[in-house]
Amino acid sequence: MILPCLAGLRYIRVPSKAGAGARVKLVSLSGPAFPVRTYALFSAALVAFCMASIGPMPEAAAASPTLERIKESATIVFSYRNGAPPFSFKDREGRVRGYSVELCVRVAAAIQKALAIPELKIDWVSLEASTRLESVASGKVDADCGTTTITLSRMQTVDFSVPVFVDGGGVLVNAKSKLARLANLKGKRIAVIGGTTTEQALVGALNAIEAPAVLVPVTNGAEGMALLTEGKVDGYAGDRTVLANLRLRARNPGALVFVAGDFSYEPYGLVLRRDDPDFKLAVNRALVNLYRTGDIDGIFQRWLGALGKPGTLLHAMFYLNTLPE
């Protein structure tokens, strides 16, 4: 650190006389010359004055408040969206499961090891799409483990991990409806979870082709699917992978089909607070290690394998986020 009151003072050593026994002086490039002894005394006094004038030196940056609390309480708090399989849901036995959920469990294990905690408890909090960001930003939860799309506007209030999945928006309709393309949705009733990037992208896509639809807001996938199968809406829009899984779980999967084409790009990330870079680093280290070691393959197959092989875009996402240590 350069003290402000010393800034701009530069000195060089020059002999005051030629020959043996010559004295050495330090010459200021912007001031008078001082003999070495005089300069040493002057420097010590000047440094002492500067230290007194600027007050105590700032302390080193504080450690992660999230990691400190986790270590003290031996507990980490994650939120998830119930009814968003295969990414996050609660099974019949009451266990929170899914692709994003398992990633968070792996993150917790890595943090437990790094902090040398004998046993780390995970508290799971079920949240809807409308409250997940605020819950992370306020500190109610440490991270959200669901299907949250990384966007610049959301980065104004929260932060994100490295991407954990890439999806696209799709629309599920009744097979007998003959709604084959997005343009066929003009004037139709389409259910969609309100306040999501899916809703925004759907409106933009339909307006772009002059085929605006009537949007019916729902709170979760189960509600959207119920309206669709009961014939109360003409389609249910959402992230394609989530819709594909809901379709597989339906009583009659063959009665539901996708409208051709995606209408959005949805890169998922774990939601984190903006003010804790050390916690974000710990989360990213755990995720990148899964990508680097190939452990992500088993996690993908366990939760998403039934929906098909990962596409080129997802492969690229994993590869590009295998960051060096």
C-alpha positions as a printed Julia matrix, in Angstrom:
325×3 Matrix{Float64}:
   0.0     0.0     0.0
   1.26    3.51   -0.86
   0.4     6.12    1.74
  -1.29    9.13    0.12
   1.05   11.66    1.72
   4.1     9.78    0.34
   2.71    9.56   -3.16
   4.8    11.49   -5.67
   8.02   11.45   -3.57
  10.72    9.54   -5.44
  14.39    9.39   -4.52
  17.65    8.32   -6.13
  21.07    7.76   -4.57
  23.89    9.95   -5.9
  27.42   10.49   -4.56
  27.98   13.96   -3.12
  31.7    13.85   -3.95
  33.73   11.78   -6.36
  36.38    9.4    -5.11
  36.92    7.28   -2.02
  34.97    8.17    1.1
  32.34    9.99   -0.87
  29.09   10.58    0.99
  25.83    9.36   -0.51
  22.75   11.55   -0.66
  19.16   10.7    -1.57
  17.9    13.25   -4.0
  14.2    13.92   -4.37
  13.17   14.14   -7.99
  10.75   16.88   -6.96
  12.44   18.45   -3.94
  15.65   19.07   -2.03
  18.42   16.56   -1.4
  18.93   14.93    2.03
  21.92   13.05    3.42
  21.12    9.39    4.08
  20.96    9.74    7.9
  18.82   12.86    7.68
  16.54   11.18    5.14
  16.08    8.1     7.33
  14.96   10.23   10.29
  12.78   12.37    8.09
  11.17    9.28    6.47
  10.35    7.68    9.81
   8.71   10.87   11.03
   6.79   11.31    7.8
   5.47    7.74    7.82
   4.36    8.1    11.46
   2.56   11.32   10.58
   0.84    9.68    7.61
  -0.29    6.69    9.66
  -1.78    8.98   12.28
  -3.5    11.13    9.69
  -5.25    8.27    7.87
  -6.32    6.44   11.04
  -6.24    2.67   11.53
  -5.68    0.47    8.49
  -8.81   -1.29    7.16
  -9.27   -4.86    8.29
  -9.11   -7.71    5.83
 -12.33   -8.55    4.03
 -14.72  -10.44    6.28
 -15.3   -14.09    5.59
 -18.52  -15.25    3.93
 -21.45  -14.51    6.28
 -23.36  -17.44    4.76
 -20.54  -19.9     5.26
 -19.96  -18.62    8.8
 -23.62  -19.13    9.68
 -23.63  -22.58    8.07
 -20.59  -23.57   10.11
 -22.0   -22.22   13.37
 -25.45  -23.78   12.94
 -24.39  -26.91   11.02
 -27.4   -26.21    8.8
 -27.85  -25.03    5.22
 -31.23  -23.81    3.94
 -32.34  -24.55    0.37
 -35.61  -23.72   -1.34
 -37.25  -25.68   -4.14
 -40.37  -25.59   -6.29
 -42.67  -28.49   -5.61
 -44.39  -29.88   -8.68
 -41.53  -29.12  -11.09
 -40.26  -32.65  -11.82
 -37.74  -33.83  -12.8
 -35.91  -30.81  -11.39
 -37.55  -30.41   -8.01
 -40.5   -32.1    -6.32
 -41.58  -33.92   -3.15
 -42.18  -37.64   -3.58
 -44.86  -39.77   -1.9
 -42.64  -40.38    1.09
 -42.15  -36.66    1.61
 -38.57  -36.54    0.33
 -37.42  -33.57   -1.74
 -35.91  -34.91   -4.94
 -34.95  -34.02   -8.49
 -32.07  -32.96  -10.74
 -31.61  -29.47   -9.28
 -32.2   -30.82   -5.78
 -29.42  -33.4    -6.16
 -27.05  -30.7    -7.41
 -27.75  -28.73   -4.24
 -27.2   -31.83   -2.11
 -23.79  -32.25   -3.79
 -23.02  -28.58   -3.15
 -23.91  -29.04    0.53
 -21.59  -32.06    0.76
 -18.72  -30.08   -0.75
 -19.3   -27.19    1.67
 -19.5   -29.59    4.61
 -16.12  -31.04    3.64
 -14.53  -27.63    3.06
 -15.71  -26.33    6.45
 -14.89  -29.59    8.25
 -18.41  -29.9     9.68
 -19.01  -33.38   11.16
 -22.68  -33.36   10.14
 -24.55  -30.83    8.0
 -28.36  -30.64    8.07
 -30.29  -29.49    4.99
 -33.52  -27.58    5.62
 -35.84  -27.59    2.59
 -38.33  -24.75    2.06
 -41.06  -25.11   -0.58
 -41.62  -21.89   -2.55
 -43.61  -20.76   -5.56
 -42.11  -18.98   -8.55
 -43.4   -15.63   -7.32
 -41.5   -15.74   -3.99
 -38.26  -17.6    -4.75
 -36.1   -14.59   -5.67
 -37.19  -12.44   -2.73
 -36.61  -15.34   -0.34
 -33.01  -15.67   -1.48
 -32.35  -11.92   -1.55
 -33.72  -11.45    1.98
 -31.67  -14.31    3.41
 -34.63  -16.54    4.21
 -32.88  -19.29    2.24
 -29.25  -19.73    1.22
 -29.98  -20.86   -2.35
 -32.88  -21.86   -4.57
 -32.72  -25.26   -6.25
 -35.33  -25.32   -8.99
 -35.84  -24.13  -12.55
 -34.89  -20.48  -12.4
 -33.67  -18.93  -15.63
 -30.58  -16.73  -15.46
 -31.42  -13.23  -16.71
 -29.77   -9.82  -16.52
 -32.83   -8.2   -14.96
 -32.88  -10.8   -12.17
 -29.22  -10.08  -11.5
 -30.34   -6.69  -10.19
 -31.67   -8.43   -7.07
 -29.99  -11.86   -6.9
 -26.98  -13.71   -8.25
 -26.61  -17.1    -9.92
 -24.29  -20.05  -10.0
 -22.72  -21.26  -13.22
 -25.47  -22.65  -15.48
 -26.76  -26.09  -14.46
 -29.12  -26.77  -17.38
 -30.32  -25.31  -20.66
 -33.93  -25.6   -21.75
 -36.41  -23.96  -24.11
 -40.02  -22.88  -23.82
 -42.73  -25.11  -25.32
 -46.5   -25.49  -25.39
 -48.35  -28.71  -24.62
 -51.77  -29.15  -26.26
 -54.43  -31.82  -26.74
 -53.51  -34.15  -29.59
 -56.99  -33.77  -31.11
 -56.82  -29.99  -31.18
 -54.71  -29.81  -34.35
 -52.76  -26.88  -32.9
 -49.52  -27.72  -34.63
 -47.69  -24.37  -34.7
 -47.37  -21.28  -32.53
 -49.39  -19.34  -35.11
 -52.34  -21.66  -34.43
 -52.51  -20.36  -30.84
 -53.96  -17.01  -31.88
 -56.94  -16.25  -29.65
 -56.55  -19.52  -27.73
 -56.47  -19.83  -23.94
 -52.95  -20.78  -22.85
 -52.08  -21.5   -19.22
 -48.65  -20.34  -18.0
 -47.06  -19.69  -14.61
 -47.32  -15.96  -14.01
 -44.3   -13.73  -13.5
 -41.85  -16.1   -15.22
 -39.48  -15.67  -18.14
 -41.62  -18.27  -19.93
 -44.63  -15.95  -19.77
 -42.62  -12.99  -21.06
 -41.05  -14.99  -23.9
 -44.39  -16.5   -24.93
 -46.03  -13.07  -25.18
 -43.09  -11.79  -27.22
 -43.07  -14.78  -29.56
 -46.81  -14.69  -30.23
 -46.85  -10.93  -30.73
 -43.96  -11.23  -33.18
 -46.04  -13.48  -35.45
 -49.25  -11.51  -34.8
 -50.88  -14.41  -33.01
 -51.63  -13.11  -29.49
 -53.29  -15.61  -27.16
 -55.33  -15.25  -23.99
 -53.0   -16.11  -21.11
 -54.4   -17.89  -18.07
 -52.02  -17.5   -15.09
 -51.4   -20.53  -12.86
 -49.15  -21.02   -9.84
 -47.57  -24.4   -10.69
 -47.36  -27.21  -13.2
 -50.0   -29.37  -11.55
 -52.58  -26.59  -11.9
 -51.64  -25.97  -15.52
 -51.87  -29.65  -16.44
 -55.22  -29.99  -14.67
 -56.7   -27.13  -16.69
 -55.35  -28.63  -19.9
 -56.59  -32.2   -19.33
 -60.0   -30.88  -18.19
 -60.31  -28.86  -21.39
 -60.48  -25.51  -19.58
 -57.49  -24.19  -21.56
 -56.19  -24.98  -25.05
 -52.56  -25.32  -24.04
 -50.09  -25.17  -21.19
 -46.8   -23.33  -21.76
 -43.64  -23.97  -19.79
 -40.06  -25.16  -19.99
 -40.04  -28.07  -22.43
 -38.25  -30.55  -20.15
 -40.67  -29.9   -17.29
 -43.62  -30.28  -19.68
 -42.22  -33.52  -21.08
 -41.96  -34.97  -17.6
 -45.47  -33.85  -16.67
 -46.71  -35.46  -19.88
 -45.06  -38.77  -18.96
 -46.82  -38.69  -15.57
 -50.24  -37.9   -17.06
 -52.96  -40.57  -17.11
 -52.94  -40.62  -20.91
 -49.6   -39.27  -22.2
 -50.56  -40.02  -25.8
 -53.41  -37.52  -25.6
 -50.95  -34.62  -25.25
 -48.5   -33.32  -27.85
 -46.11  -30.4   -28.25
 -46.64  -27.49  -30.58
 -43.71  -27.49  -33.02
 -40.7   -25.37  -32.04
 -39.39  -23.63  -28.94
 -40.1   -19.99  -28.24
 -37.36  -19.17  -25.71
 -33.86  -19.96  -24.43
 -33.83  -20.84  -20.72
 -30.41  -21.3   -19.01
 -31.01  -22.48  -15.44
 -28.85  -21.58  -12.46
 -29.0   -21.98   -8.69
 -30.18  -18.69   -7.2
 -27.8   -17.03   -4.72
 -27.51  -13.72   -2.9
 -25.56  -10.91   -4.55
 -23.54   -9.91   -1.48
 -21.61  -13.11   -0.77
 -18.97  -13.89   -3.42
 -17.21  -16.47   -1.24
 -20.39  -18.53   -0.91
 -20.93  -18.25   -4.65
 -17.37  -19.48   -5.2
 -17.98  -22.49   -2.94
 -21.16  -23.33   -4.87
 -19.45  -22.96   -8.25
 -16.45  -25.04   -7.17
 -18.78  -27.9    -6.26
 -20.72  -27.69   -9.55
 -17.64  -27.35  -11.75
 -16.12  -30.37  -10.01
 -19.2   -32.4   -11.02
 -18.73  -31.31  -14.62
 -14.97  -31.92  -14.6
 -15.14  -35.41  -13.07
 -18.11  -36.54  -15.17
 -20.29  -37.14  -12.11
 -22.9   -34.94  -13.77
 -23.57  -37.78  -16.25
 -25.02  -40.06  -13.59
 -27.14  -37.25  -12.17
 -28.49  -36.44  -15.63
 -29.35  -40.06  -16.4
 -31.07  -40.51  -13.04
 -33.47  -37.6   -13.51
 -33.55  -36.75  -17.19
 -32.44  -39.91  -18.97
 -36.01  -41.04  -19.65
 -36.56  -37.9   -21.71
 -33.71  -38.65  -24.11
 -30.0   -37.99  -24.49
 -28.6   -34.54  -23.71
 -28.48  -32.35  -26.79
 -25.55  -30.5   -28.33
 -26.4   -27.28  -26.52
 -26.42  -28.96  -23.09
 -23.14  -30.77  -23.83
 -21.61  -27.42  -24.78
 -22.91  -25.82  -21.59
 -21.24  -28.46  -19.4
 -18.0   -28.22  -21.39
 -17.8   -24.42  -21.37
 -18.4   -24.3   -17.62
 -15.67  -26.8   -16.75
 -13.58  -23.91  -15.49
  -9.93  -24.35  -14.43
  -9.23  -24.13  -10.7
